[in-house]
Amino acid sequence: MDLQQKRQLNATRFLKEFFALSLPGLAGMLLAHAAKTVFLTDHGDQILENCLKNVQLNSGVLNHQKVVYVRELDWTHPWPPKVSSDLATQERFSWSSSELEEVQKASLLLAADVIYSDDLTDALFGILERIMSQGSEKVLYLALEKRYNFSLDDLDVVANGYLNFRSYLKDDSECEGLELGSLPCFMGKCIDVAEIPQYVGGYDRGDDVELWEIRYSKGKL
């Protein structure tokens, strides 16, 4: 391990909370080595049950001081979700008030394979705006692979959701130019994946795989 890798490893220890959107349980196991708290989120009981099983099967490799929560996050519902004060009626994957407070402290969000529909992309950015505008400053790393399908509206093969996704992102200068930076906006930067080592063999990333660093500018009041 060279000096730069050691510095990167040490830097991750300062991160207190991670908030993962629609990432499988395996990613949560990896994040738990660097974070104090990890939230793994998805939608649907069966998916959440599988995610929880992954957490339980890999609990032996986790630091006992780290905590991994599996919670439901429906992008089409308002954020923050309603919290039940009655523990007896609280659903298994619902949020507690203390957990919602932890989300506000989160510094890093991760999402993968979540851009495939215009409607769901709209819902995703609605949730992201609510989460990233509250509490501590957050950065989102979003990985995607363009999904091409024939569109009756366009009468052509298009990457569903991708153009809509790009419409939400501005660069730094564009955000600053929105009425002199008074309006909120998402700032996005596409990372060159060729500079990131690939440790899984037998998989061709191709030109349609992208990794984005996204921040939210609250604007000036």
ABEGO torsion letter per residue (X at the ends): XBAAAAAAAAAAAABABBBBBGBBAAAAAAAAAABABBBBBBBEAAAAAAAAAAAAAAAAABBAABBBBBBBBBAABBOBBBBBABAAABBAABBBAAAAAAAAABABBBBBGABABAAAAAAAAAAAAAAAABEBBBBBBBBBBBBBBBBAAAGBBBBBGAAAAAAABBBAAAAAABGGGABBBBBBBBBBAAABBBABBGBBAEAABBBBBBBBBAEBX
